[in-house]
């Protein structure tokens, strides 16, 4: 029985030793000399027969390979499927990678992607637009001053002339305004003085008061008194006629003096729009020439020249409109001033007529008294 048991165990060990072991990529093939029964011995198994379980050690690797899936062909090792397969990223010893670790093969790709992301704008940001350089021929500033500096020399001359005309308008407005106001105030005060007096001599007063009485109304009163003294004993009708003529000249001189400067306003108001229109026509003509030379109808090329041309018309209107308004205001004011002088002349003639009749009455009264005394 003992011999039968030993023979059965020897045959079982020989069968296990002859079983082929599946080769694994990470493990070496077991030596064929292990577990082989050497012939010539007494048929008993060798003592090293139990060392045949070496193929069993490679079994876990085979199991891990079977769980991971079928292995890719050796020739397609560079294919994306093989590189992306999680089975090949798993170590052959069956140890899984840590959850937070980064695969060694993707580190270089991640760094390359980071460099590209740093060098390119973010996908969510606004794209950078290419800005075309501005044309040096076009004015960089479309303000009135910028358009004036970029305009043609003819248009510049028109603009300068219109600007000077506008300056003259405002200067006349200030100077002539104060002059008209002062003249009307003095004329009204002279009329009140004549209205309060009982006679022409009382209104004039002595020489000191006569010298202080300035203005056209005082000149009217002094001129009438002077003509009366020069006429002497001449007829009253002749004196009145000559005094009226003298008063008319004084009124005309006063009105002409006050009207001085208003003709400039009338001229500016009438011709400034046409001068501005001339500048506009000249500027538009130059704009069309520039368009034909540039061979383009782009608004950026057409608009600056037209804007410069229209600026001349705008300056012409700015100069003409105030000039017309100021001229009309002064015309009405001077007309009122002449009316005040007419009232003063009428008062002077009234005083003169009254004084002449008093002198005549005194003469006629003195003659009967002399005859009665005789």
C-alpha atoms as a printed R data frame, in Angstrom:
    type eleno elety resid chain resno       x       y       z
1   ATOM     1    CA   UNK     A     1   0.000   0.000   0.000
2   ATOM     2    CA   UNK     A     2   2.815   2.349   0.824
3   ATOM     3    CA   UNK     A     3   4.425   1.627  -2.531
4   ATOM     4    CA   UNK     A     4   1.125   2.295  -4.361
5   ATOM     5    CA   UNK     A     5   0.699   5.642  -2.645
6   ATOM     6    CA   UNK     A     6   4.206   6.750  -3.505
7   ATOM     7    CA   UNK     A     7   3.744   5.784  -7.163
8   ATOM     8    CA   UNK     A     8   0.455   7.723  -7.417
9   ATOM     9    CA   UNK     A     9   2.009  10.824  -5.929
10  ATOM    10    CA   UNK     A    10   4.954  10.578  -8.303
11  ATOM    11    CA   UNK     A    11   2.653  10.312 -11.324
12  ATOM    12    CA   UNK     A    12   0.602  13.325 -10.127
13  ATOM    13    CA   UNK     A    13   3.700  15.471  -9.751
14  ATOM    14    CA   UNK     A    14   4.893  14.475 -13.193
15  ATOM    15    CA   UNK     A    15   1.554  15.533 -14.728
16  ATOM    16    CA   UNK     A    16   1.661  18.864 -13.038
17  ATOM    17    CA   UNK     A    17   5.224  19.439 -14.199
18  ATOM    18    CA   UNK     A    18   4.337  18.642 -17.808
19  ATOM    19    CA   UNK     A    19   1.393  21.130 -17.874
20  ATOM    20    CA   UNK     A    20   2.292  24.096 -20.158
21  ATOM    21    CA   UNK     A    21   2.234  27.496 -18.440
22  ATOM    22    CA   UNK     A    22   0.938  30.499 -20.339
23  ATOM    23    CA   UNK     A    23   3.742  32.987 -20.850
24  ATOM    24    CA   UNK     A    24   3.309  36.463 -19.435
25  ATOM    25    CA   UNK     A    25   5.024  39.616 -20.646
26  ATOM    26    CA   UNK     A    26   6.429  40.471 -17.252
27  ATOM    27    CA   UNK     A    27   7.492  37.008 -16.064
28  ATOM    28    CA   UNK     A    28  10.201  34.767 -17.435
29  ATOM    29    CA   UNK     A    29   9.321  31.316 -18.785
30  ATOM    30    CA   UNK     A    30   9.893  28.570 -16.251
31  ATOM    31    CA   UNK     A    31  12.914  26.459 -16.820
32  ATOM    32    CA   UNK     A    32  12.198  23.276 -18.679
33  ATOM    33    CA   UNK     A    33  14.686  21.449 -16.534
34  ATOM    34    CA   UNK     A    34  12.572  21.963 -13.435
35  ATOM    35    CA   UNK     A    35  10.295  19.064 -12.601
36  ATOM    36    CA   UNK     A    36  11.761  16.781 -15.345
37  ATOM    37    CA   UNK     A    37  12.271  13.189 -14.249
38  ATOM    38    CA   UNK     A    38  15.761  12.034 -15.014
39  ATOM    39    CA   UNK     A    39  15.710   8.595 -16.545
40  ATOM    40    CA   UNK     A    40  18.025   6.012 -15.187
41  ATOM    41    CA   UNK     A    41  17.020   6.521 -11.665
42  ATOM    42    CA   UNK     A    42  14.897   3.996  -9.885
43  ATOM    43    CA   UNK     A    43  11.643   5.514 -11.153
44  ATOM    44    CA   UNK     A    44  11.215   7.392  -7.916
45  ATOM    45    CA   UNK     A    45  10.508  11.037  -8.135
46  ATOM    46    CA   UNK     A    46  13.198  13.535  -7.257
47  ATOM    47    CA   UNK     A    47  12.986  15.590  -4.167
48  ATOM    48    CA   UNK     A    48  12.621  18.803  -6.177
49  ATOM    49    CA   UNK     A    49   9.372  17.753  -7.810
50  ATOM    50    CA   UNK     A    50   7.224  19.898  -5.495
51  ATOM    51    CA   UNK     A    51   8.972  23.050  -6.860
52  ATOM    52    CA   UNK     A    52   6.796  22.941 -10.001
53  ATOM    53    CA   UNK     A    53   4.182  25.525  -8.750
54  ATOM    54    CA   UNK     A    54   6.235  28.305 -10.406
55  ATOM    55    CA   UNK     A    55   3.662  28.725 -13.182
56  ATOM    56    CA   UNK     A    56   1.054  29.384 -10.546
57  ATOM    57    CA   UNK     A    57   2.890  32.560  -9.543
58  ATOM    58    CA   UNK     A    58   2.297  34.049 -12.995
59  ATOM    59    CA   UNK     A    59  -1.389  33.312 -12.831
60  ATOM    60    CA   UNK     A    60  -2.333  36.631 -11.181
61  ATOM    61    CA   UNK     A    61  -0.693  38.511 -14.032
62  ATOM    62    CA   UNK     A    62  -2.680  36.466 -16.534
63  ATOM    63    CA   UNK     A    63  -5.861  37.141 -14.626
64  ATOM    64    CA   UNK     A    64  -5.165  40.864 -14.560
65  ATOM    65    CA   UNK     A    65  -4.514  40.843 -18.298
66  ATOM    66    CA   UNK     A    66  -7.757  38.991 -18.960
67  ATOM    67    CA   UNK     A    67  -9.720  41.458 -16.788
68  ATOM    68    CA   UNK     A    68  -8.206  44.440 -18.591
69  ATOM    69    CA   UNK     A    69  -9.308  43.181 -22.004
70  ATOM    70    CA   UNK     A    70  -7.689  41.639 -25.022
71  ATOM    71    CA   UNK     A    71  -4.169  42.746 -25.641
72  ATOM    72    CA   UNK     A    72  -3.481  44.916 -28.693
73  ATOM    73    CA   UNK     A    73  -1.217  43.622 -31.432
74  ATOM    74    CA   UNK     A    74   2.452  44.350 -31.002
75  ATOM    75    CA   UNK     A    75   2.685  46.162 -34.298
76  ATOM    76    CA   UNK     A    76  -0.012  48.729 -33.291
77  ATOM    77    CA   UNK     A    77   1.665  49.890 -30.108
78  ATOM    78    CA   UNK     A    78   1.710  53.508 -31.355
79  ATOM    79    CA   UNK     A    79  -2.021  53.603 -32.179
80  ATOM    80    CA   UNK     A    80  -4.290  56.012 -30.210
81  ATOM    81    CA   UNK     A    81  -6.393  53.092 -28.929
82  ATOM    82    CA   UNK     A    82  -3.369  51.433 -27.398
83  ATOM    83    CA   UNK     A    83  -2.151  54.698 -25.850
84  ATOM    84    CA   UNK     A    84  -5.592  55.503 -24.515
85  ATOM    85    CA   UNK     A    85  -6.252  52.008 -23.130
86  ATOM    86    CA   UNK     A    86  -6.417  52.077 -19.355
87  ATOM    87    CA   UNK     A    87  -5.070  48.497 -19.246
88  ATOM    88    CA   UNK     A    88  -1.682  49.581 -20.565
89  ATOM    89    CA   UNK     A    89  -1.525  52.497 -18.118
90  ATOM    90    CA   UNK     A    90  -2.046  49.971 -15.300
91  ATOM    91    CA   UNK     A    91   1.238  48.511 -14.048
92  ATOM    92    CA   UNK     A    92   1.849  44.861 -14.901
93  ATOM    93    CA   UNK     A    93   2.234  43.971 -11.263
94  ATOM    94    CA   UNK     A    94  -1.493  44.666 -10.749
95  ATOM    95    CA   UNK     A    95  -1.024  47.765  -8.527
96  ATOM    96    CA   UNK     A    96  -3.556  50.493  -9.433
97  ATOM    97    CA   UNK     A    97  -2.499  54.107  -9.716
98  ATOM    98    CA   UNK     A    98  -3.502  56.614  -7.063
99  ATOM    99    CA   UNK     A    99  -6.722  58.586  -7.773
100 ATOM   100    CA   UNK     A   100  -5.023  62.010  -7.625
101 ATOM   101    CA   UNK     A   101  -1.940  61.127  -9.588
102 ATOM   102    CA   UNK     A   102  -1.389  62.315 -13.152
103 ATOM   103    CA   UNK     A   103  -0.247  59.791 -15.723
104 ATOM   104    CA   UNK     A   104   3.352  60.223 -16.739
105 ATOM   105    CA   UNK     A   105   2.487  60.091 -20.421
106 ATOM   106    CA   UNK     A   106   0.045  63.053 -20.202
107 ATOM   107    CA   UNK     A   107   2.376  65.426 -18.346
108 ATOM   108    CA   UNK     A   108   4.124  66.635 -21.466
109 ATOM   109    CA   UNK     A   109   0.832  67.091 -23.291
110 ATOM   110    CA   UNK     A   110  -0.594  69.044 -20.358
111 ATOM   111    CA   UNK     A   111   2.418  71.344 -20.270
112 ATOM   112    CA   UNK     A   112   2.169  71.916 -24.023
113 ATOM   113    CA   UNK     A   113  -1.534  72.716 -23.725
114 ATOM   114    CA   UNK     A   114  -0.813  75.135 -20.885
115 ATOM   115    CA   UNK     A   115   1.765  76.932 -22.978
116 ATOM   116    CA   UNK     A   116  -0.715  77.233 -25.837
117 ATOM   117    CA   UNK     A   117  -3.399  78.514 -23.475
118 ATOM   118    CA   UNK     A   118  -1.005  81.105 -22.087
119 ATOM   119    CA   UNK     A   119  -0.019  82.276 -25.539
120 ATOM   120    CA   UNK     A   120  -3.560  82.555 -26.919
121 ATOM   121    CA   UNK     A   121  -6.480  84.693 -25.607
122 ATOM   122    CA   UNK     A   122  -9.144  83.054 -23.519
123 ATOM   123    CA   UNK     A   123 -12.004  81.572 -25.445
124 ATOM   124    CA   UNK     A   124 -14.535  83.474 -23.325
125 ATOM   125    CA   UNK     A   125 -12.830  86.885 -23.731
126 ATOM   126    CA   UNK     A   126 -13.429  89.480 -26.417
127 ATOM   127    CA   UNK     A   127 -11.422  89.002 -29.610
128 ATOM   128    CA   UNK     A   128  -8.799  91.604 -30.417
129 ATOM   129    CA   UNK     A   129  -9.805  93.442 -33.591
130 ATOM   130    CA   UNK     A   130  -7.262  94.717 -36.055
131 ATOM   131    CA   UNK     A   131  -7.313  98.490 -36.241
132 ATOM   132    CA   UNK     A   132  -6.406 100.050 -39.544
133 ATOM   133    CA   UNK     A   133  -4.045 103.026 -39.387
134 ATOM   134    CA   UNK     A   134  -5.628 106.381 -40.057
135 ATOM   135    CA   UNK     A   135  -4.883 108.144 -43.286
136 ATOM   136    CA   UNK     A   136  -2.422 110.962 -42.777
137 ATOM   137    CA   UNK     A   137  -4.247 113.097 -45.380
138 ATOM   138    CA   UNK     A   138  -7.439 113.130 -43.333
139 ATOM   139    CA   UNK     A   139  -7.778 115.568 -40.430
140 ATOM   140    CA   UNK     A   140  -7.258 113.819 -37.125
141 ATOM   141    CA   UNK     A   141  -9.595 116.264 -35.404
142 ATOM   142    CA   UNK     A   142 -13.018 117.069 -36.842
143 ATOM   143    CA   UNK     A   143 -13.594 119.928 -34.416
144 ATOM   144    CA   UNK     A   144 -14.013 123.428 -35.931
145 ATOM   145    CA   UNK     A   145 -10.375 124.271 -35.219
146 ATOM   146    CA   UNK     A   146  -9.129 120.985 -36.674
147 ATOM   147    CA   UNK     A   147 -11.193 121.428 -39.828
148 ATOM   148    CA   UNK     A   148  -9.942 125.009 -40.165
149 ATOM   149    CA   UNK     A   149  -6.317 123.879 -39.959
150 ATOM   150    CA   UNK     A   150  -6.912 121.153 -42.567
151 ATOM   151    CA   UNK     A   151  -8.833 123.392 -44.991
152 ATOM   152    CA   UNK     A   152  -7.585 124.838 -48.261
153 ATOM   153    CA   UNK     A   153  -5.925 128.267 -48.181
154 ATOM   154    CA   UNK     A   154  -8.865 129.852 -50.031
155 ATOM   155    CA   UNK     A   155 -11.332 128.424 -47.526
156 ATOM   156    CA   UNK     A   156  -9.061 129.568 -44.711
157 ATOM   157    CA   UNK     A   157  -9.083 133.102 -46.126
158 ATOM   158    CA   UNK     A   158 -12.874 133.076 -46.314
159 ATOM   159    CA   UNK     A   159 -13.155 131.843 -42.742
160 ATOM   160    CA   UNK     A   160 -10.723 134.460 -41.449
161 ATOM   161    CA   UNK     A   161 -12.594 137.254 -43.251
162 ATOM   162    CA   UNK     A   162 -15.918 136.083 -41.839
163 ATOM   163    CA   UNK     A   163 -14.432 135.796 -38.361
164 ATOM   164    CA   UNK     A   164 -13.166 139.385 -38.581
165 ATOM   165    CA   UNK     A   165 -16.592 140.515 -39.785
166 ATOM   166    CA   UNK     A   166 -18.226 138.792 -36.833
167 ATOM   167    CA   UNK     A   167 -15.720 140.420 -34.475
168 ATOM   168    CA   UNK     A   168 -16.528 143.830 -35.978
169 ATOM   169    CA   UNK     A   169 -20.239 143.165 -35.476
170 ATOM   170    CA   UNK     A   170 -19.868 142.446 -31.779
171 ATOM   171    CA   UNK     A   171 -17.492 145.393 -31.322
172 ATOM   172    CA   UNK     A   172 -19.989 147.775 -32.925
173 ATOM   173    CA   UNK     A   173 -22.733 146.303 -30.790
174 ATOM   174    CA   UNK     A   174 -20.872 147.121 -27.584
175 ATOM   175    CA   UNK     A   175 -19.487 150.538 -28.569
176 ATOM   176    CA   UNK     A   176 -22.512 151.823 -30.440
177 ATOM   177    CA   UNK     A   177 -24.869 150.434 -27.843
178 ATOM   178    CA   UNK     A   178 -23.329 152.580 -25.109
179 ATOM   179    CA   UNK     A   179 -23.236 155.571 -27.470
180 ATOM   180    CA   UNK     A   180 -26.918 155.312 -28.403
181 ATOM   181    CA   UNK     A   181 -27.944 154.813 -24.803
182 ATOM   182    CA   UNK     A   182 -26.009 157.891 -23.661
183 ATOM   183    CA   UNK     A   183 -27.287 160.063 -26.522
184 ATOM   184    CA   UNK     A   184 -30.920 159.172 -25.852
185 ATOM   185    CA   UNK     A   185 -30.511 159.800 -22.125
186 ATOM   186    CA   UNK     A   186 -29.003 163.268 -22.734
187 ATOM   187    CA   UNK     A   187 -31.702 164.112 -25.304
188 ATOM   188    CA   UNK     A   188 -34.498 163.208 -22.879
189 ATOM   189    CA   UNK     A   189 -32.956 165.262 -20.116
190 ATOM   190    CA   UNK     A   190 -32.619 168.253 -22.504
191 ATOM   191    CA   UNK     A   191 -36.266 167.958 -23.538
192 ATOM   192    CA   UNK     A   192 -37.299 168.010 -19.882
193 ATOM   193    CA   UNK     A   193 -35.185 171.108 -19.321
194 ATOM   194    CA   UNK     A   194 -36.798 172.922 -22.225
195 ATOM   195    CA   UNK     A   195 -40.249 171.891 -21.074
196 ATOM   196    CA   UNK     A   196 -39.689 173.340 -17.563
197 ATOM   197    CA   UNK     A   197 -38.326 176.688 -18.802
198 ATOM   198    CA   UNK     A   198 -40.563 179.733 -19.505
199 ATOM   199    CA   UNK     A   199 -38.386 181.137 -22.259
200 ATOM   200    CA   UNK     A   200 -35.437 180.226 -24.408
201 ATOM   201    CA   UNK     A   201 -33.059 182.394 -22.415
202 ATOM   202    CA   UNK     A   202 -34.258 180.819 -19.156
203 ATOM   203    CA   UNK     A   203 -33.696 177.343 -20.559
204 ATOM   204    CA   UNK     A   204 -30.171 178.205 -21.662
205 ATOM   205    CA   UNK     A   205 -29.268 180.114 -18.512
206 ATOM   206    CA   UNK     A   206 -26.052 181.955 -18.052
207 ATOM   207    CA   UNK     A   207 -22.827 181.201 -19.844
208 ATOM   208    CA   UNK     A   208 -21.701 178.728 -17.182
209 ATOM   209    CA   UNK     A   209 -24.855 176.666 -17.413
210 ATOM   210    CA   UNK     A   210 -24.842 176.939 -21.200
211 ATOM   211    CA   UNK     A   211 -21.318 175.472 -21.329
212 ATOM   212    CA   UNK     A   212 -22.413 172.556 -19.131
213 ATOM   213    CA   UNK     A   213 -25.421 171.818 -21.300
214 ATOM   214    CA   UNK     A   214 -23.954 169.379 -23.763
215 ATOM   215    CA   UNK     A   215 -25.553 167.331 -26.433
216 ATOM   216    CA   UNK     A   216 -27.666 168.044 -29.511
217 ATOM   217    CA   UNK     A   217 -30.574 169.529 -27.532
218 ATOM   218    CA   UNK     A   218 -28.332 172.129 -25.919
219 ATOM   219    CA   UNK     A   219 -26.879 172.844 -29.347
220 ATOM   220    CA   UNK     A   220 -30.409 173.424 -30.688
221 ATOM   221    CA   UNK     A   221 -31.230 175.946 -27.975
222 ATOM   222    CA   UNK     A   222 -27.927 177.807 -28.290
223 ATOM   223    CA   UNK     A   223 -28.196 177.895 -32.110
224 ATOM   224    CA   UNK     A   224 -31.705 179.425 -31.949
225 ATOM   225    CA   UNK     A   225 -30.629 182.081 -29.441
226 ATOM   226    CA   UNK     A   226 -27.574 182.922 -31.501
227 ATOM   227    CA   UNK     A   227 -29.618 183.358 -34.704
228 ATOM   228    CA   UNK     A   228 -32.112 185.578 -32.890
229 ATOM   229    CA   UNK     A   229 -29.382 187.873 -31.639
230 ATOM   230    CA   UNK     A   230 -27.843 188.045 -35.081
231 ATOM   231    CA   UNK     A   231 -31.176 188.895 -36.727
232 ATOM   232    CA   UNK     A   232 -31.675 191.934 -34.492
233 ATOM   233    CA   UNK     A   233 -34.688 193.957 -35.547
234 ATOM   234    CA   UNK     A   234 -35.520 191.859 -38.583
235 ATOM   235    CA   UNK     A   235 -38.932 190.338 -39.098
236 ATOM   236    CA   UNK     A   236 -40.005 187.495 -36.866
237 ATOM   237    CA   UNK     A   237 -40.952 185.277 -39.789
238 ATOM   238    CA   UNK     A   238 -37.453 185.464 -41.217
239 ATOM   239    CA   UNK     A   239 -35.947 184.652 -37.829
240 ATOM   240    CA   UNK     A   240 -38.152 181.589 -37.437
241 ATOM   241    CA   UNK     A   241 -37.283 180.345 -40.885
242 ATOM   242    CA   UNK     A   242 -33.560 180.699 -40.354
243 ATOM   243    CA   UNK     A   243 -33.721 179.074 -36.913
244 ATOM   244    CA   UNK     A   244 -35.675 176.123 -38.349
245 ATOM   245    CA   UNK     A   245 -33.007 175.625 -40.981
246 ATOM   246    CA   UNK     A   246 -30.255 175.685 -38.351
247 ATOM   247    CA   UNK     A   247 -32.131 173.204 -36.160
248 ATOM   248    CA   UNK     A   248 -32.579 170.868 -39.128
249 ATOM   249    CA   UNK     A   249 -28.842 170.838 -39.761
250 ATOM   250    CA   UNK     A   250 -28.125 170.052 -36.125
251 ATOM   251    CA   UNK     A   251 -30.597 167.170 -36.143
252 ATOM   252    CA   UNK     A   252 -29.087 165.767 -39.319
253 ATOM   253    CA   UNK     A   253 -25.548 165.986 -37.913
254 ATOM   254    CA   UNK     A   254 -26.596 164.282 -34.685
255 ATOM   255    CA   UNK     A   255 -28.372 161.487 -36.529
256 ATOM   256    CA   UNK     A   256 -25.471 161.027 -38.925
257 ATOM   257    CA   UNK     A   257 -23.032 160.834 -36.051
258 ATOM   258    CA   UNK     A   258 -25.118 158.219 -34.326
259 ATOM   259    CA   UNK     A   259 -25.554 156.223 -37.545
260 ATOM   260    CA   UNK     A   260 -21.809 155.985 -38.036
261 ATOM   261    CA   UNK     A   261 -20.761 152.316 -37.962
262 ATOM   262    CA   UNK     A   262 -24.149 150.831 -38.667
263 ATOM   263    CA   UNK     A   263 -23.343 150.593 -42.364
264 ATOM   264    CA   UNK     A   264 -20.787 147.904 -41.520
265 ATOM   265    CA   UNK     A   265 -23.560 145.896 -39.911
266 ATOM   266    CA   UNK     A   266 -25.689 146.216 -43.018
267 ATOM   267    CA   UNK     A   267 -22.795 145.140 -45.240
268 ATOM   268    CA   UNK     A   268 -21.911 142.140 -43.087
269 ATOM   269    CA   UNK     A   269 -25.517 141.055 -42.848
270 ATOM   270    CA   UNK     A   270 -26.003 141.189 -46.598
271 ATOM   271    CA   UNK     A   271 -22.787 139.682 -47.993
272 ATOM   272    CA   UNK     A   272 -21.572 137.310 -45.249
273 ATOM   273    CA   UNK     A   273 -23.857 134.427 -46.327
274 ATOM   274    CA   UNK     A   274 -22.670 134.753 -49.917
275 ATOM   275    CA   UNK     A   275 -19.020 134.819 -48.868
276 ATOM   276    CA   UNK     A   276 -19.611 131.689 -46.807
277 ATOM   277    CA   UNK     A   277 -21.345 130.086 -49.774
278 ATOM   278    CA   UNK     A   278 -18.310 130.848 -51.921
279 ATOM   279    CA   UNK     A   279 -16.098 129.054 -49.399
280 ATOM   280    CA   UNK     A   280 -18.481 126.110 -49.382
281 ATOM   281    CA   UNK     A   281 -18.480 125.819 -53.176
282 ATOM   282    CA   UNK     A   282 -14.697 125.999 -53.267
283 ATOM   283    CA   UNK     A   283 -14.336 123.364 -50.547
284 ATOM   284    CA   UNK     A   284 -16.783 120.954 -52.177
285 ATOM   285    CA   UNK     A   285 -14.970 121.381 -55.480
286 ATOM   286    CA   UNK     A   286 -11.688 120.419 -53.801
287 ATOM   287    CA   UNK     A   287 -13.424 117.462 -52.144
288 ATOM   288    CA   UNK     A   288 -14.613 116.158 -55.501
289 ATOM   289    CA   UNK     A   289 -11.111 116.530 -56.891
290 ATOM   290    CA   UNK     A   290  -9.756 114.517 -53.955
291 ATOM   291    CA   UNK     A   291 -12.385 111.829 -54.477
292 ATOM   292    CA   UNK     A   292 -11.452 111.497 -58.137
293 ATOM   293    CA   UNK     A   293  -7.754 111.244 -57.278
294 ATOM   294    CA   UNK     A   294  -8.366 108.646 -54.554
295 ATOM   295    CA   UNK     A   295 -10.698 106.592 -56.772
296 ATOM   296    CA   UNK     A   296 -12.989 105.880 -53.839
297 ATOM   297    CA   UNK     A   297 -16.348 106.962 -52.518
298 ATOM   298    CA   UNK     A   298 -15.625 105.972 -48.935
299 ATOM   299    CA   UNK     A   299 -17.366 108.224 -46.454
300 ATOM   300    CA   UNK     A   300 -14.163 108.604 -44.454
301 ATOM   301    CA   UNK     A   301 -12.577 110.249 -47.502
302 ATOM   302    CA   UNK     A   302 -15.573 112.322 -48.592
303 ATOM   303    CA   UNK     A   303 -16.879 113.576 -45.241
304 ATOM   304    CA   UNK     A   304 -13.911 115.696 -44.008
305 ATOM   305    CA   UNK     A   305 -13.750 117.864 -47.132
306 ATOM   306    CA   UNK     A   306 -17.496 118.444 -47.179
307 ATOM   307    CA   UNK     A   307 -17.451 119.257 -43.459
308 ATOM   308    CA   UNK     A   308 -14.707 121.831 -44.019
309 ATOM   309    CA   UNK     A   309 -16.725 123.367 -46.847
310 ATOM   310    CA   UNK     A   310 -19.896 123.563 -44.786
311 ATOM   311    CA   UNK     A   311 -17.960 125.159 -41.943
312 ATOM   312    CA   UNK     A   312 -17.457 128.238 -44.140
313 ATOM   313    CA   UNK     A   313 -21.219 128.600 -44.615
314 ATOM   314    CA   UNK     A   314 -21.769 128.137 -40.890
315 ATOM   315    CA   UNK     A   315 -19.298 130.915 -40.069
316 ATOM   316    CA   UNK     A   316 -20.966 133.142 -42.659
317 ATOM   317    CA   UNK     A   317 -24.352 132.638 -41.017
318 ATOM   318    CA   UNK     A   318 -22.858 133.220 -37.575
319 ATOM   319    CA   UNK     A   319 -21.498 136.543 -38.816
320 ATOM   320    CA   UNK     A   320 -24.602 137.596 -40.784
321 ATOM   321    CA   UNK     A   321 -27.444 136.789 -38.397
322 ATOM   322    CA   UNK     A   322 -26.205 138.891 -35.440
323 ATOM   323    CA   UNK     A   323 -25.266 141.717 -37.807
324 ATOM   324    CA   UNK     A   324 -28.797 141.904 -39.207
325 ATOM   325    CA   UNK     A   325 -30.371 141.753 -35.758
326 ATOM   326    CA   UNK     A   326 -28.066 144.432 -34.327
327 ATOM   327    CA   UNK     A   327 -28.594 146.661 -37.351
328 ATOM   328    CA   UNK     A   328 -32.361 146.521 -36.929
329 ATOM   329    CA   UNK     A   329 -32.059 147.281 -33.213
330 ATOM   330    CA   UNK     A   330 -29.852 150.289 -33.880
331 ATOM   331    CA   UNK     A   331 -32.123 151.485 -36.681
332 ATOM   332    CA   UNK     A   332 -35.081 151.549 -34.304
333 ATOM   333    CA   UNK     A   333 -33.038 153.195 -31.558
334 ATOM   334    CA   UNK     A   334 -31.725 155.905 -33.873
335 ATOM   335    CA   UNK     A   335 -35.217 156.531 -35.189
336 ATOM   336    CA   UNK     A   336 -36.368 157.043 -31.610
337 ATOM   337    CA   UNK     A   337 -33.425 159.358 -31.003
338 ATOM   338    CA   UNK     A   338 -34.354 161.462 -34.011
339 ATOM   339    CA   UNK     A   339 -37.905 161.658 -32.684
340 ATOM   340    CA   UNK     A   340 -36.556 163.019 -29.396
341 ATOM   341    CA   UNK     A   341 -34.517 165.615 -31.298
342 ATOM   342    CA   UNK     A   342 -37.617 166.595 -33.257
343 ATOM   343    CA   UNK     A   343 -39.448 167.187 -29.973
344 ATOM   344    CA   UNK     A   344 -36.553 169.307 -28.755
345 ATOM   345    CA   UNK     A   345 -36.564 171.345 -31.982
346 ATOM   346    CA   UNK     A   346 -40.295 171.904 -31.632
347 ATOM   347    CA   UNK     A   347 -39.842 173.148 -28.057
348 ATOM   348    CA   UNK     A   348 -37.041 175.492 -29.156
349 ATOM   349    CA   UNK     A   349 -39.228 176.934 -31.925
350 ATOM   350    CA   UNK     A   350 -42.079 177.375 -29.459
351 ATOM   351    CA   UNK     A   351 -39.853 179.310 -27.059
352 ATOM   352    CA   UNK     A   352 -38.479 181.388 -29.938
353 ATOM   353    CA   UNK     A   353 -41.926 182.217 -31.285
354 ATOM   354    CA   UNK     A   354 -43.143 183.161 -27.820
355 ATOM   355    CA   UNK     A   355 -40.130 185.390 -27.186
356 ATOM   356    CA   UNK     A   356 -40.524 187.118 -30.558
357 ATOM   357    CA   UNK     A   357 -44.149 187.909 -29.916
358 ATOM   358    CA   UNK     A   358 -43.339 189.217 -26.470
359 ATOM   359    CA   UNK     A   359 -40.800 191.533 -27.994
360 ATOM   360    CA   UNK     A   360 -43.303 192.684 -30.597
361 ATOM   361    CA   UNK     A   361 -45.996 193.184 -27.976
362 ATOM   362    CA   UNK     A   362 -43.665 195.173 -25.795
363 ATOM   363    CA   UNK     A   363 -42.817 197.416 -28.709
364 ATOM   364    CA   UNK     A   364 -46.446 198.006 -29.636
365 ATOM   365    CA   UNK     A   365 -47.301 198.696 -26.017
366 ATOM   366    CA   UNK     A   366 -44.479 201.146 -25.573
367 ATOM   367    CA   UNK     A   367 -45.558 203.312 -28.557
368 ATOM   368    CA   UNK     A   368 -49.099 204.151 -27.266
369 ATOM   369    CA   UNK     A   369 -47.727 204.961 -23.834
370 ATOM   370    CA   UNK     A   370 -45.232 207.397 -25.378
371 ATOM   371    CA   UNK     A   371 -47.939 209.064 -27.441
372 ATOM   372    CA   UNK     A   372 -50.168 209.426 -24.379
373 ATOM   373    CA   UNK     A   373 -47.372 211.033 -22.439
374 ATOM   374    CA   UNK     A   374 -46.917 213.608 -25.148
